[in-house]
Amino acid sequence: MRRSVFVGTGSYLPARVLTNVELAASVDTTDDWIVERTGIRQRHIAADGELTSDLAVAAARRALDAAGMTPADIDLIIVATATPDQTFPACATVVQHKLGMTHGAAFDIAAVCSGFLYALSVADAMLVSGAAQTALVIGAETFSRLLDWTDRGTCVLFGDGAGAVVLRAEESAGTSADRGILATRLHSDGRYNDLLFVDGGPGSTGTVGKLRMKGREVFRHAVVNLAAVMTEVLAAAGLLVADVAWVVPHQANMRILEGTAKKLGLDPARVVVAVDRHANTSAASVPLALDAAVRDGRIARGDLLVLEAMGGGFTWGAAAVRW
């Protein structure tokens, strides 16, 4: 059978670093308060005029370099983002143009923090079916532009960045020992819209709006949902928690990462953590953390990974991947 195999990863973070100490000068908070409750110490903020597509292109080029490919080798681009440059056209088509491509298909996925998992699942389906051969899947966000910088409950949590992967369809034996994506599982439940949302939109207020969140309720749902979907995706792949080398989670909050690991009985040392340096970069957080762990050598050929995320909607999902 065909599998979607990871052949390259890349990431990009804006040059501007905003520390907790700097934030504390403009909002009623402290470094200790933020670190204790979230694990976050700093976040990156896009420069004026630096667009989501710019972040996405930078990450994409690094993933292509890692794969030893050029844009001419790609026939599918999917960008997961909640902060596109424009209402339309899709950010992915802007990325396609900036990469110098005039072939293939390009479109966006909107599932907020779960966006990269959703995009990965769609790309996998297209590669396995033969609809595409090589895909560039990107999570990119300029989330700082959705924040109310007077709301200490949300503005301390988020940052900007982009991560990308190159997937290539390859023939495999069809077992859990195969390289590539072994299984994906996606979920959503729109009843919880009011717990995490942006209070605006082109079809309602005609404005972008600002992010609003009820953090305690989101935390409670996140730990339960993420542990459940990780168990589900491992079962779908015919594998156990004990088989997992690394969990690459959405970097929302250190407490969520710890709570999910505890609920599954996972060794916390096997969880890739980047939230302290990146904060929550929404759809970019999983590929950012993945690229960091690949480049520093933690993730090695043959390792079993579980990628997972949950975001507004609620949406959540997971993927079991053999590196």
Summary of the structure (lengths in Angstrom):
residues: 323
radius of gyration: 18.3
end to end distance: 17.0
largest distance: 57.4
contacts: 1237
relative contact order: 0.19
helix: 40%
strand: 28%
